[in-house]
C-alpha cells in the first residue's frame, strides 16, 4: 500500500489491475471500504479521504459536492487514471453519480452503497441543524454520535455486532467538529446529478432498515437509470445505512460478482 497527499487530500493505493476508486460518505473515511477489500483483489484500489474528512480534515474553505467531484477528477488526473470502477457510500454515491453522468469515459461501472440522488428538504434542514450542533464542540459531536448510532445502523447490528458499532462510533469520533459541520453543509446543499444520462452498469445496495436510502427510494432511483448498460438493486436484511460495514460478506459477494461480470463484458467488447 502507498500513501500520499494530493493538495492536502489523503490518498491510498493498493494492488494492481483494473482501477477501482472508492468515495466514502458523511462521517466516513477510506476505512469504510476496508471490509470490501477482499472483493477487490487483483485490482488497483484507490481510496480517498474526502476534503474535510479523515486525514484530509485540514483542507480549508467551504465544502460542496462540486468540490468533491473536482477533487476526485484532479486525483485521477494526477494518478493517470483514465477509466475506473467507482464505489460510493452515502454522500459519496452523489459524487459518483455526478462523475458518471458528466464524465462517462472515466467510468467503467458504478457500485453504490446506501445510495441517494439528493437529500429531501427535511433532510437538508436536519443536516444544517447537525452542522450547528457539531460546531458546539465535543459535547455537540457526542450528541450527534449517540443519535446516529441509534438511527444509522440496524437493531440487529447494535445487538449482535458490537465491533461494527465500535467501528462506526470510532469513525464518527475521529471527525473534528468544524470539519464535520462543513461536510454536513455540503450534503445539505447537494444537487441531483442527471442520472438519466448514466451509461455504465450500476449496482445499488441498501439495507431494509436504511432510513437514508430506503428500499423504495432506491428502486425508484433504479427506474430512472434508463441508459445504464445494466442495473441491479440489492436489499440486505437486518441492515441499516452503513452497508459495507454492517453486512461485509454480502457486500463483498455482490461487488465481486459485479466487477467480474463487467470486466468479462469489457474483454468481449475489445
C-alpha positions in Angstrom: 0.0 0.0 0.0 1.2 3.5 -0.8 0.1 6.8 0.8 0.3 10.3 -0.5 -1.2 13.7 0.0 -2.5 15.4 -3.2 -3.4 19.0 -2.5 -3.7 18.1 1.2 -6.1 15.2 0.4 -5.1 11.8 1.7 -4.9 9.1 -1.0 -4.1 5.4 -0.6 -3.3 3.0 -3.4 -3.1 -0.8 -3.2 -2.9 -3.6 -5.7 -2.6 -3.9 -9.5 -5.1 -4.4 -12.2 -8.3 -2.6 -13.3 -8.8 0.6 -11.2 -11.4 0.9 -8.5 -11.9 4.4 -6.9 -13.7 4.5 -3.6 -15.6 7.5 -2.3 -16.8 7.4 1.3 -19.8 9.1 2.9 -20.5 11.6 5.6 -18.7 10.7 8.8 -16.6 8.1 7.0 -13.2 7.8 5.6 -11.2 5.4 3.3 -11.7 2.8 6.1 -15.3 2.5 5.1 -14.1 0.2 2.3 -11.6 -1.9 4.3 -14.3 -4.6 4.8 -14.7 -4.8 1.0 -11.0 -5.1 0.1 -11.1 -8.9 -0.4 -13.7 -8.4 -3.2 -11.3 -6.0 -5.0 -8.3 -8.4 -5.1 -6.5 -8.2 -8.4 -7.5 -4.5 -8.7 -5.7 -1.2 -8.3 -7.8 0.2 -5.4 -7.6 4.0 -4.8 -9.2 5.1 -1.5 -9.6 8.8 -0.7 -10.4 10.7 2.4 -12.6 13.5 1.1 -11.7 17.1 2.0 -13.0 17.7 5.5 -12.9 14.1 6.5 -10.5 11.6 7.9 -6.9 12.6 7.3 -8.0 15.4 5.0 -9.7 17.5 7.7 -7.1 20.2 7.3 -8.4 21.2 3.9 -9.7 24.7 4.2 -12.7 26.5 2.8 -16.4 25.6 2.2 -17.2 22.1 1.0 -19.7 21.1 -1.7 -20.5 18.1 -3.9 -18.9 20.1 -6.8 -15.7 20.5 -4.8 -15.7 16.8 -4.1 -16.2 16.0 -7.7 -13.4 18.3 -8.7 -11.1 16.7 -6.1 -11.7 13.2 -7.4 -11.2 14.3 -11.0 -8.0 16.0 -10.0 -6.7 12.9 -8.2 -7.5 10.7 -11.2 -5.6 13.1 -13.4 -2.5 13.1 -11.1 -2.6 9.3 -10.9 -3.0 8.8 -14.6 -6.4 7.2 -14.2 -8.5 7.3 -17.4 -11.1 4.7 -16.6 -12.2 3.1 -13.3 -14.9 1.3 -11.5 -16.4 3.7 -9.0 -17.6 2.8 -5.5 -19.6 5.2 -3.4 -21.3 5.1 0.1 -24.0 7.6 1.1 -22.8 11.1 0.3 -20.1 9.5 -1.9 -22.8 8.0 -4.1 -23.9 11.5 -5.1 -20.3 12.3 -6.0 -20.1 9.1 -8.1 -23.4 9.9 -9.9 -22.2 13.3 -10.9 -18.9 11.8 -12.3 -20.7 9.0 -14.1 -23.2 11.4 -15.7 -20.8 14.1 -16.7 -17.6 12.0 -17.5 -18.8 8.7 -18.9 -15.4 7.8 -20.4 -13.9 7.8 -16.9 -16.5 5.3 -15.6 -16.4 1.6 -16.3 -19.1 0.8 -13.7 -20.7 2.3 -10.6 -21.4 0.4 -7.3 -23.4 2.5 -4.8 -24.0 1.5 -1.2 -26.7 3.4 0.7 -27.4 5.5 -2.5 -29.4 8.7 -2.6 -29.8 11.1 -5.5 -30.1 14.2 -3.3 -31.4 14.8 0.2 -35.1 15.7 0.6 -35.9 19.1 2.0 -36.5 17.7 5.5 -33.1 16.0 5.4 -31.4 19.3 4.2 -32.8 21.1 7.2 -31.6 18.3 9.5 -28.1 18.5 8.0 -27.9 22.2 8.7 -29.1 21.6 12.3 -26.5 18.9 12.7 -23.8 21.3 11.4 -24.8 23.8 14.0 -24.7 21.1 16.7 -21.2 20.0 15.5 -19.9 23.5 16.0 -20.8 23.3 19.7 -17.6 21.2 20.2 -17.1 17.9 21.8 -20.4 17.8 23.6 -22.3 18.5 20.3 -20.4 15.8 18.5 -21.1 13.4 21.3 -24.9 14.0 20.9 -24.6 13.6 17.1 -22.8 10.3 17.5 -25.2 8.9 20.0 -28.1 9.8 17.7 -26.5 8.2 14.7 -25.7 5.0 16.5 -29.4 4.6 17.1 -30.6 5.7 13.7 -28.0 4.9 11.1 -27.3 1.2 11.9 -29.9 -1.6 12.3 -31.2 -3.0 15.5 -29.7 -6.4 14.7 -26.3 -4.8 14.2 -26.5 -2.9 17.5 -27.5 -6.1 19.3 -25.3 -8.8 17.7 -22.3 -7.0 16.1 -20.7 -4.7 18.8 -17.5 -4.5 16.7 -19.4 -2.8 13.9 -21.0 -0.4 16.4 -17.5 0.4 17.6 -16.2 0.9 14.1 -19.0 3.4 13.3 -18.6 5.1 16.6 -14.8 5.5 16.1 -15.2 6.8 12.6 -17.6 9.5 13.8 -15.4 10.3 16.9 -12.5 10.9 14.6 -14.3 13.8 12.9 -13.4 17.3 14.1 -16.5 19.4 14.8 -15.9 22.2 12.3 -14.8 19.9 9.5 -17.8 17.6 10.1 -20.1 20.7 10.1 -18.7 21.7 6.7 -19.3 18.2 5.4 -22.9 18.3 6.7 -23.4 21.6 4.8 -22.0 20.0 1.6 -24.7 17.3 1.9 -27.4 19.8 2.7 -26.6 21.7 -0.5 -26.2 18.7 -2.7 -28.0 18.9 -6.1 -29.0 15.8 -8.1 -26.9 14.6 -11.0 -28.5 13.9 -14.3 -28.7 10.2 -13.5 -30.8 9.5 -16.7 -27.5 10.1 -18.6 -25.5 7.4 -16.8 -24.5 4.7 -19.3 -22.3 2.5 -17.2 -23.6 -0.6 -15.4 -24.9 0.3 -11.9 -25.2 -1.8 -8.7 -27.4 -0.3 -6.0 -27.1 -1.9 -2.5 -29.2 -0.8 0.5 -30.5 -2.1 3.8 -34.0 -2.9 4.7 -33.6 -0.6 7.7 -31.8 2.2 5.9 -33.6 5.4 6.6 -31.3 7.5 4.4 -31.7 5.2 1.4 -34.9 3.3 1.9 -35.5 0.4 -0.5 -38.5 2.1 -2.2 -36.4 5.2 -2.9 -33.5 3.1 -4.3 -35.9 1.1 -6.5 -37.3 4.4 -7.8 -33.7 5.6 -8.5 -33.1 2.4 -10.5 -36.2 3.2 -12.6 -34.6 6.4 -13.7 -31.4 4.8 -14.9 -32.8 4.5 -18.4 -29.5 4.4 -20.2 -27.5 2.3 -17.8 -25.9 -0.8 -19.5 -27.3 -2.9 -16.6 -28.7 -2.2 -13.2 -29.2 -4.3 -10.1 -30.9 -3.5 -6.8 -29.9 -5.5 -3.7 -31.7 -5.0 -0.3 -29.9 -6.6 2.6 -31.9 -7.9 5.5 -31.4 -6.5 9.0 -29.1 -3.8 7.7 -29.0 -0.1 8.2 -27.2 2.7 6.3 -23.6 1.5 6.9 -24.0 -1.4 4.4 -20.3 -2.2 3.7 -19.6 -2.4 7.5 -22.8 -4.0 8.7 -23.0 -6.7 6.1 -19.5 -7.1 4.6 -19.9 -10.7 3.4 -23.0 -9.9 1.4 -21.5 -6.7 0.0 -18.3 -8.5 -0.9 -20.2 -11.1 -2.8 -22.3 -8.6 -4.7 -19.3 -6.4 -5.5 -17.1 -9.3 -6.6 -19.7 -10.6 -9.0 -20.5 -7.1 -10.3 -16.9 -6.3 -11.0 -16.2 -9.7 -12.6 -19.3 -9.5 -14.9 -18.4 -6.0 -16.1 -14.7 -7.0 -16.8 -15.8 -10.0 -18.8 -18.1 -7.7 -20.8 -15.2 -5.3 -21.4 -12.9 -8.0 -22.6 -15.5 -9.3 -25.1 -16.0 -5.8 -26.5 -12.3 -5.3 -27.1 
